[in-house]
């Protein structure tokens, strides 16, 4: 039976909601979701309120997406859990995504 769960849902134009455990098994979904926004060249907000866990492979997809944005477009991540924020701090990407 195929896995139909997708951690990436569009909430509104320019807003993506991530949820659950985002790992290597969901990278294709995450990539496709972000790629669709990239093609539109629009600013993007990612709501992580319902993210339980995110592995380094998923974080690498977010890093690659952020680095590939054209000048003048931005990626905003909001509602990140304290646990995920701590992981991002440990691996050195917190400042890339969460500007104070």
C-alpha positions as CSV (number, residue, x, y, z in Angstrom):
1,X,0.0,0.0,0.0
2,X,1.4,3.4,-1.0
3,X,2.1,6.1,1.5
4,X,-0.3,8.9,0.6
5,X,0.7,11.2,3.5
6,X,2.3,14.5,2.4
7,X,3.9,16.8,5.0
8,X,3.4,19.8,2.7
9,X,0.0,21.5,2.2
10,X,-0.6,24.8,0.6
11,X,-2.7,26.9,3.1
12,X,-3.1,30.0,0.9
13,X,-1.1,31.7,-1.9
14,X,2.4,31.9,-0.7
15,X,1.9,30.0,2.5
16,X,2.8,26.4,3.0
17,X,2.0,24.4,6.1
18,X,4.3,21.5,7.0
19,X,3.2,18.9,9.5
20,X,4.2,15.6,11.1
21,X,7.5,13.9,10.8
22,X,9.4,15.2,7.7
23,X,12.1,12.8,6.8
24,X,13.8,11.1,3.9
25,X,10.6,9.3,2.8
26,X,8.9,12.6,2.2
27,X,11.6,14.6,0.4
28,X,10.0,14.2,-3.0
29,X,6.8,15.8,-1.7
30,X,8.6,18.6,0.1
31,X,10.8,19.3,-3.0
32,X,7.8,19.3,-5.4
33,X,5.8,21.6,-3.1
34,X,8.7,24.1,-2.8
35,X,9.6,23.8,-6.5
36,X,6.1,24.8,-7.5
37,X,6.5,28.1,-5.5
38,X,10.0,28.6,-6.9
39,X,8.6,28.5,-10.4
40,X,6.1,31.2,-9.5
41,X,8.9,33.3,-8.1
42,X,6.9,34.4,-5.1
43,X,7.7,35.0,-1.5
44,X,7.0,32.0,0.6
45,X,6.0,31.5,4.2
46,X,6.4,28.1,5.7
47,X,4.3,27.4,8.8
48,X,6.0,24.7,11.0
49,X,3.5,24.7,13.8
50,X,2.5,21.1,13.3
51,X,6.0,19.7,12.6
52,X,7.0,17.0,15.1
53,X,10.4,16.2,13.6
54,X,12.5,17.1,10.7
55,X,15.6,15.2,9.7
56,X,18.8,16.7,8.2
57,X,17.8,15.6,4.7
58,X,14.6,17.7,4.9
59,X,16.6,20.6,6.3
60,X,19.0,20.4,3.4
61,X,16.1,20.7,1.0
62,X,15.0,23.9,2.8
63,X,18.6,25.2,2.6
64,X,18.9,24.5,-1.1
65,X,15.5,26.2,-1.7
66,X,16.5,29.3,0.3
67,X,19.8,29.6,-1.5
68,X,18.2,29.3,-4.9
69,X,15.7,32.1,-4.4
70,X,16.2,35.1,-6.7
71,X,17.1,38.4,-5.3
72,X,14.1,40.2,-3.9
73,X,12.2,37.1,-2.9
74,X,12.2,35.7,0.6
75,X,11.5,32.6,2.6
76,X,10.0,33.1,6.0
77,X,9.6,30.2,8.5
78,X,7.2,30.7,11.4
79,X,5.8,28.8,14.3
80,X,8.8,26.6,14.8
81,X,8.9,24.4,17.9
82,X,11.5,25.0,20.5
83,X,12.9,21.5,19.9
84,X,13.3,22.1,16.1
85,X,14.8,25.5,16.8
86,X,17.4,23.9,19.0
87,X,18.3,21.3,16.3
88,X,18.7,24.1,13.8
89,X,20.9,26.0,16.2
90,X,23.1,22.9,16.9
91,X,23.6,22.3,13.1
92,X,24.2,26.0,12.4
93,X,21.2,27.0,10.3
94,X,19.1,28.8,12.8
95,X,20.3,32.3,11.7
96,X,19.7,31.4,8.1
97,X,16.0,30.8,8.7
98,X,15.1,32.5,11.9
99,X,16.3,36.1,11.9
100,X,15.6,37.9,15.2
